[in-house]
Amino acid sequence: MSRRWTVVAFIFAGILVSYIDRGNLGIAAPAIMRDYSFEPARMGVLLSAFFWTYALFQIPAGALVDRYGIRLTYAAAFLLWSLASASIGLSRGLMDILVLRLVLGLAEAVGPIASLSFIRRNFQGAEIGLPTAIYIAGQNLGPAAGTLLGTILIQHYGWRAMFILTGLVALIWLPGWLALAPRGEARNGSAGEAVPVSGLPWREVLAMPAAWAMSACVFFSSYYWYFLLTWVPTYLTASRGFTLVEMGRILSGPLFVMAVMNIVGGYVADRLAKRVGSAFRVRVWFCAGGYIGSGAILLLLLLPGREAVLPVLLVSVVATGIGNANYWALSQQTAPSHLVGRAIGLLNTISQLAGVAAPLVTGWILGPEKQFGVALAIAGICPLLASLSLLFAGAGGLERMKQALSRGLDEKEGPGLISA
């Protein structure tokens, strides 16, 4: 295995841990609500708090990664978020959990930026789909493993022990990352000015429908995804009558399958892209088709029996993985390599605004009666809107946006300003 694939394996493991730590509050929500007598609206604030700082720090995190490289930046962030997550197990009330979730969001903002920056700089064109799919598989295995492990730990040891154990055990990742992650990626001198962002044709890019379509796509798809991670565990127990352990099995199963299908889908998309000769076209169709499949969750509004839950979630969740993997592959291809950190940071900021909205809106809609019908309908419609947005942009629109950004760099670069 080449060095770059070893780093991809660590990227996979790091993002897996990240999603365990960000998702464990959703798993513990029923127990915390019971212990602290929280109403859904108050729990919605806590579930949303992570995304406040996660969204605000996306663009600064991208600038840090572009300037200082991924090795030490990611290591420091990983240490901080692991300790913040573990500390929730020692919390005494709402304010303790709120502050620690804010710290968690700030630190975890570095993870996706560092991961996708490495992939964009070390894989090109039609080969970018597989490593991106492996990264996205970590995003999916994290909630799957976190749901299964978290419910077992809560069942036997309580929710406090769950936070402490999942936060501290993950620190075994750090020594391997520090030993194997690439060194010397930091920019020298006035690194923040190495890429002349102010000289790019932003007016031209922002006038393109593709830019707005990519933004709308990531917002709507993320709303569904974060609804799934934050409130579906409570939906399964409160509305469908599953026990805590049953909920863990029902939700983790589709997420495990989703992770496998991500990798398969990334490999197939890469092969098709080479055969068709247009990576943009193949990924647009994979992404749009995946998000249409995500809308299958709307069937839960029509199928009241418990036996329908697993197959519906399986279709919806697996399709979401295919859509997400290809969306982030598209976002990397659209951005010039030396702007990928900030480009991903911008799109991830929009994604996290949906992360802020989904728990808050859902908590407000539920009320004391915890009626999920309207909230589920909103979440199910969102990925359909994401698909329409991307189809509206089309492969040609994305290619023109990339050409505009690259042309701006070529015109402003100057001799020796940007290294290849």
C-alpha positions in Angstrom: 0.0 0.0 0.0 1.4 3.4 -1.0 1.9 6.1 1.6 -1.1 8.1 0.3 -3.5 5.2 0.9 -2.1 4.7 4.4 -3.0 8.3 5.1 -6.5 7.8 3.6 -6.9 4.9 6.1 -6.1 7.3 9.0 -8.5 9.9 7.5 -11.2 7.2 7.4 -10.6 6.4 11.1 -10.4 10.0 12.2 -13.7 11.0 10.6 -15.3 7.8 12.0 -14.3 9.0 15.5 -15.5 12.5 14.7 -19.0 11.2 13.8 -19.1 9.0 16.9 -18.4 12.0 19.1 -20.8 14.4 17.3 -23.6 11.8 17.2 -23.5 10.4 20.7 -25.6 13.2 22.1 -28.5 12.1 19.8 -28.1 8.5 21.1 -28.1 9.7 24.7 -30.9 12.3 24.2 -33.8 10.1 25.6 -31.8 9.3 28.7 -30.6 12.9 29.2 -34.1 14.3 28.6 -35.4 11.9 31.3 -32.6 12.7 33.8 -32.7 16.5 33.5 -36.5 16.8 32.6 -35.7 18.6 29.3 -38.4 19.4 26.9 -37.8 18.6 23.1 -37.2 22.3 22.4 -34.4 22.5 25.0 -32.9 19.3 23.8 -33.0 20.7 20.2 -30.8 23.6 21.3 -28.2 21.2 22.7 -28.3 19.0 19.6 -27.9 22.1 17.5 -25.2 23.8 19.5 -22.4 21.6 18.0 -23.2 23.1 14.6 -23.0 26.7 15.7 -19.2 26.7 16.1 -18.7 23.9 13.6 -20.3 26.2 10.9 -18.5 29.4 12.1 -15.1 27.8 12.1 -15.2 26.1 8.6 -13.6 28.9 6.6 -11.0 29.7 9.3 -10.2 26.0 9.5 -9.7 25.9 5.8 -7.3 28.8 6.0 -5.4 27.1 8.8 -5.1 23.8 6.8 -4.1 25.6 3.6 -1.4 27.6 5.6 0.0 25.1 8.1 -0.7 21.7 6.5 -2.8 18.9 7.9 -0.5 17.0 10.3 -0.3 19.1 13.4 -3.5 21.1 12.7 -5.6 17.9 12.6 -3.7 16.3 15.6 -4.4 19.3 17.8 -8.1 19.5 16.8 -8.5 15.7 17.4 -7.1 16.0 20.9 -9.3 18.9 21.8 -12.5 17.4 20.5 -11.9 14.0 22.2 -11.4 15.7 25.6 -14.5 17.8 25.1 -16.6 14.8 24.2 -15.3 12.8 27.2 -16.0 15.7 29.5 -19.7 15.7 28.8 -19.8 12.6 31.0 -18.9 14.9 33.9 -21.6 17.5 33.1 -24.0 18.8 35.7 -26.7 20.4 33.6 -27.6 22.2 30.4 -24.9 24.9 30.4 -22.1 22.3 30.9 -23.3 20.3 27.9 -23.9 23.4 25.8 -20.3 24.8 26.3 -18.7 21.4 25.7 -20.7 20.9 22.5 -19.6 24.3 21.3 -15.9 23.3 21.9 -16.5 20.0 20.1 -17.9 21.8 17.1 -15.1 24.2 16.9 -12.4 21.5 17.0 -14.2 19.0 14.7 -14.4 21.7 12.0 -10.8 20.9 11.0 -11.5 17.2 10.3 -13.3 17.4 6.9 -11.2 20.3 5.7 -7.9 18.4 6.4 -9.3 15.1 5.0 -10.6 16.5 1.7 -7.6 18.8 1.2 -5.3 15.8 1.4 -7.4 13.8 -1.1 -7.6 16.7 -3.6 -3.9 17.3 -3.5 -2.9 13.6 -3.9 -5.6 12.2 -6.2 -6.7 13.6 -9.5 -9.6 13.5 -11.9 -11.3 10.2 -12.3 -9.4 8.5 -9.4 -10.7 10.9 -6.8 -14.0 9.1 -6.3 -12.7 6.1 -4.3 -10.7 7.9 -1.7 -13.5 10.3 -1.2 -16.0 7.4 -0.9 -13.7 5.9 1.8 -13.7 9.2 3.6 -17.5 9.4 3.4 -17.7 5.7 4.5 -16.0 6.9 7.7 -18.8 9.5 8.2 -21.3 6.7 7.9 -19.6 4.0 10.0 -19.1 6.6 12.7 -22.9 6.9 13.4 -23.4 3.2 12.8 -20.7 2.2 15.3 -21.6 5.0 17.7 -25.3 4.0 17.6 -24.6 0.3 18.2 -21.8 0.9 20.8 -23.5 3.8 22.5 -26.8 2.0 23.1 -24.9 -1.0 24.6 -22.8 1.3 26.9 -25.8 3.3 28.0 -27.8 0.2 28.6 -25.1 -1.4 30.9 -23.2 1.6 32.3 -25.3 4.8 31.7 -24.9 7.7 29.4 -22.1 9.4 31.3 -19.8 6.4 30.9 -20.6 6.3 27.2 -19.2 9.8 26.7 -16.1 9.2 28.8 -15.2 5.9 27.2 -15.8 6.9 23.6 -14.0 10.2 24.0 -10.8 8.8 25.7 -10.3 5.5 23.9 -10.2 7.3 20.6 -7.0 9.0 21.5 -5.1 5.9 20.4 -5.4 7.3 16.9 -3.1 10.2 17.6 0.4 8.5 17.7 -0.2 6.8 14.4 -1.4 10.0 12.7 1.6 12.0 13.9 3.9 9.2 12.7 2.4 8.8 9.2 0.7 12.0 8.2 2.6 14.1 5.6 5.0 16.7 6.8 6.1 19.9 5.2 2.8 20.8 3.6 2.7 24.2 5.4 3.1 27.2 3.1 6.3 29.3 3.6 6.4 33.0 4.2 3.1 34.9 3.9 1.2 31.7 3.3 -2.2 33.2 3.7 -1.4 35.4 0.6 0.0 32.6 -1.5 -3.3 32.1 -3.3 -4.7 35.4 -4.4 -8.3 34.8 -3.4 -9.2 38.5 -3.7 -8.1 38.4 -7.4 -10.5 35.6 -8.3 -13.5 36.4 -10.5 -16.0 36.0 -7.6 -18.6 38.2 -9.4 -18.5 36.0 -12.4 -18.7 32.8 -10.3 -21.5 34.1 -8.1 -23.5 35.0 -11.2 -23.4 31.3 -12.3 -26.4 29.2 -11.4 -24.1 26.3 -10.7 -22.6 28.1 -7.6 -26.1 28.6 -6.1 -27.2 25.1 -7.1 -24.2 23.5 -5.3 -24.9 25.6 -2.2 -28.6 24.7 -2.3 -27.8 21.0 -2.8 -25.5 20.8 0.2 -27.9 22.7 2.5 -30.9 20.5 1.6 -29.0 17.2 1.7 -27.4 18.1 5.0 -30.7 19.0 6.6 -31.9 15.4 6.0 -28.6 13.9 7.2 -28.5 15.9 10.4 -32.1 15.2 11.1 -31.2 11.5 10.8 -28.3 11.8 13.2 -29.9 14.0 15.8 -33.6 13.1 16.0 -34.2 9.7 14.4 -33.0 7.8 17.5 -35.7 9.6 19.5 -38.2 9.0 16.7 -37.6 5.3 16.8 -38.1 5.1 20.5 -40.8 7.6 21.1 -43.0 7.1 17.9 -42.2 3.6 16.8 -41.9 2.0 20.3 -38.4 0.4 19.9 -36.4 -0.1 23.0 -33.0 1.5 23.3 -31.1 -1.6 22.1 -33.6 -2.3 19.3 -33.2 1.3 18.1 -29.4 0.9 18.0 -29.7 -2.2 15.8 -32.4 -0.7 13.5 -30.4 2.5 12.9 -26.9 1.1 12.8 -27.7 -1.7 10.2 -28.5 0.7 7.3 -25.5 2.9 8.3 -23.1 -0.1 8.1 -24.5 -1.1 4.7 -24.3 2.6 3.6 -20.5 2.7 4.4 -19.9 -0.4 2.2 -22.0 0.9 -0.7 -20.2 4.2 -0.5 -16.9 2.5 -1.4 -18.5 0.4 -4.1 -20.2 3.4 -5.5 -17.0 5.5 -5.5 -15.2 2.7 -7.3 -17.9 2.3 -9.9 -18.2 6.1 -10.5 -14.4 6.3 -11.0 -14.6 3.5 -13.6 -17.5 5.0 -15.4 -15.9 8.4 -15.4 -12.8 7.0 -17.2 -15.1 5.2 -19.7 -17.4 8.1 -20.4 -14.7 10.7 -20.3 -16.5 13.2 -18.1 -16.2 12.8 -14.4 -18.5 15.7 -13.8 -21.4 14.1 -15.8 -21.1 10.7 -14.0 -20.9 12.2 -10.5 -23.9 14.5 -11.1 -26.1 11.6 -12.0 -24.8 9.4 -9.2 -25.4 12.3 -6.7 -28.8 13.3 -8.0 -30.0 9.7 -8.1 -28.7 9.1 -4.6 -30.6 12.0 -3.2 -33.8 11.0 -4.9 -33.5 7.6 -3.1 -33.0 9.5 0.2 -36.6 10.7 -0.1 -37.7 7.1 0.5 -37.9 8.1 4.2 -41.2 9.8 3.4 -42.7 6.3 3.1 -42.6 6.1 6.9 -45.5 8.6 6.9 -47.6 6.0 5.0 -46.4 2.8 6.6 -47.2 2.7 10.3 -46.0 -0.8 11.2 -42.7 -1.4 12.8 -41.7 -4.0 10.2 -41.5 -1.3 7.5 -38.9 0.8 9.4 -35.8 -1.2 8.6 -36.3 -1.6 4.8 -37.3 2.1 4.4 -34.3 3.3 6.4 -32.0 0.9 4.5 -33.0 2.3 1.1 -33.0 6.0 2.2 -29.7 5.8 4.2 -27.8 3.8 1.5 -28.9 6.2 -1.2 -27.8 9.2 0.9 -24.3 7.7 1.2 -24.1 7.4 -2.6 -25.3 11.0 -3.0 -23.0 12.4 -0.3 -19.9 10.7 -1.6 -20.4 12.0 -5.1 -21.3 15.5 -4.0 -18.0 15.9 -2.1 -16.1 14.4 -5.0 -17.7 17.0 -7.3 -16.9 19.8 -4.9 -13.2 18.9 -4.9 -13.1 18.7 -8.7 -14.7 22.1 -9.1 -12.2 23.9 -6.9 -8.6 24.5 -8.0 -6.2 22.4 -5.8 -4.7 25.4 -3.9 -8.2 26.7 -3.0 -9.7 23.4 -2.0 -9.4 24.0 1.7 -11.4 27.2 1.6 -13.8 25.9 -1.0 -14.7 22.9 1.1 -14.8 25.2 4.1 -17.4 27.4 2.4 -19.6 24.5 1.3 -19.3 22.9 4.7 -20.3 26.1 6.4 -23.5 26.0 4.3 -23.9 22.3 5.3 -23.6 23.1 9.0 -26.2 25.9 8.7 -28.5 23.0 7.9 -27.0 21.2 10.9 -28.0 24.2 13.1 -31.5 24.3 11.6 -32.5 20.6 11.6 -32.3 20.0 15.3 -33.8 23.4 16.3 -36.7 23.3 13.8 -37.5 19.6 14.7 -37.4 20.3 18.4 -39.7 23.3 18.0 -42.2 21.3 15.7 -42.3 18.3 18.0 -43.6 20.1 21.1 -44.3 18.2 24.3 -46.3 15.6 22.4 -43.4 14.6 20.2 -45.4 14.4 17.0 -42.9 13.6 14.2 -45.2 13.8 11.2 -44.4 17.3 10.0 -40.8 17.1 10.9 -40.3 13.9 9.0 -42.0 15.3 6.0 -39.7 18.3 5.9 -36.6 16.1 6.3 -37.8 13.8 3.5 -38.5 16.5 1.0 -35.1 18.2 1.5 -33.0 15.6 -0.4 -35.4 15.7 -3.3 -34.8 19.5 -3.5 -31.1 18.8 -3.3 -31.3 16.5 -6.3 -33.3 19.0 -8.3 -30.7 21.7 -7.5 -27.8 19.7 -8.8 -29.7 18.6 -12.0 -30.4 22.3 -12.6 -26.7 23.1 -12.5 -25.7 20.1 -14.7 -22.2 18.9 -15.5 -21.7 21.7 -18.0 -22.4 24.4 -15.4 -19.9 22.9 -12.9 -17.2 22.6 -15.6 -17.7 26.3 -16.5 -17.5 27.3 -12.8 -14.2 25.4 -12.5 -12.8 27.1 -15.6 -13.7 30.5 -14.3 -11.9 29.9 -11.0 -8.9 28.3 -12.7 -8.7 31.2 -15.2 -8.7 33.7 -12.3 -5.7 31.9 -10.8 -3.9 31.8 -14.1 -4.3 35.5 -14.6 -3.3 36.5 -11.1 -0.7 33.9 -10.3 2.6 35.4 -11.3 6.0 33.6 -11.4 6.6 31.3 -8.5 3.5 32.4 -6.5 1.9 29.0 -6.4 3.7 25.7 -6.3 2.2 22.8 -8.2 
